[in-house]
Amino acid sequence: MDFQDEHSIINLKFMKITGIYQLIRPSDSLKLFNMNIYKMSFIAQIQILSIITIMSLYSIYSCINDVNQIFNYSVMIFATNFAIYKYYFIIKNAKTIWNFTHNMMSTNFLCYKDHTKEIYKVARTRSSTITLISLALWSFIVLYWSLSPILSNNSYLKVKFENGVQGYRLNALGLVYPVTDTFYNKYFHVFYIIETIALICWAQMMWVFDILMISVCISIEYQLKTIAESYSGLGLNHSELTSNNKSTKSVEAISDLEVLVQDQQNIYEKMKNMYQILKPFTFIQVAAESFQIILQSCMILKFYFDGSLTLTFFLKFLFPEITYSCHLFLTCYLYSIVNEQKESMNFALYNSNWTDMSIKFKKLLLLIMRMNNAENLKMKISMKRMVNMEMFADVMHTAYRIISVMMNSYST
């Protein structure tokens, strides 16, 4: 089953441009040698970053006596493997993602026919805006890192080998290759193109998963928001109730309420399935980005107190620091808005015209409220720890404390 752009809550254009939409579709994908061409391109990108990981390990070995460079390449290994894991996650769970996508992201998923579907236009605009913000975050890193060799064209990385010290012109990633510095500097532009392509692949891999996460959270939020608006309209969409038609209107409202509850339960079922596969990855993502935020800050401080921090290097570290901080904020924000919308369902029920309804309607309404209170469906990385804005504040507070301790230790 497929659905068109006009029947989608989110903007499918971004999913189709990056190839994730074609990858997760079970049919009608382009084939080459009986293989999904988009899956092949995803695997090719994974192989490119795997090569970068190997070269980073070789660079650590070559600069074993340079602590600053070891830190730099360690961060690079961490970042590339994190991106590889994101692609692996999508490929492995493609069927589950598609099952969620073509149902929950469709404006025709809900059974209730009187929903206000104008709200879906807001969802499409919002998903597009957040997706473009995510693209800008990763693009800033690629842009500056690829321009850094041009901005510092006289900078060289000195590497000590058995036959002497060799100077390699600093590149986008600054990797050390198993070639002489004469050969490397002569064909510098070839290595520059290779590293820039690797940077673009890395950023695209990070952005692809962002599109998926944004689409999932926005779809859940606005499907629940649509149901909440229909809850609030129960008993208010008809003409003023009188003693003669009150019983009839109450029966209609009960029927509508039952359909709406069924829609809500269908959404919760899809959420459970999606959260089940997202939970381990979300834990890794939050932990990885928290680690990156702290590590990048420590690297900036160390380079600064060592006296080796130039403006070019400072900005090269600062852009990833800002990006990971904003991205962690985005992750916590998306899950927070889903949690808030879920918590507001009872308030929407209370806003319905329940006071003019029958006892049967009121009892059913109370039962649904109790059921909503018992449903504790939230993204958690542990038994007690939820992914929300409070978690983001805790991470930033921890980073601030670590930075303060480092500054005090260096100053003394």
Protein Blocks (a to p, Z undefined) as FASTA:
>chain_A
ZZdfklpfbdfklmmmnommmmmpmghiaceehiafklmmmmmmmmmmmmmmmmmmmmmm
mmmmlmklmmmmmmmmmmmmmmmmmmmmmmmmmmmmmmmmmmmmpcklpmblkbcfklmm
mmmmmmmmmmmmmmmmmmmmmmmmmmmmmmmmmbccddddfkbccdddddfkopacdbdf
klmmmmmmmmmmmmmmmmmmmmmmmmmmmmmmmmmmmmmmmmmmmmmmmmmmgoplpccd
dfklmmmmmmmmmmmmmmmmmmmmmmmmmmmmmmmmmmmmmmmmmmmmmmmmmmmmmmmm
mmmmnopacfklmmmmmmmmmmmmmmmmmmmmmmmmmmmmmmmmmmmmmmpckllmcfkl
mmmmmmmmmmmmmmccdcdfbfklccdfklmmmmmmmmmmmmmmmmmmmmZZ
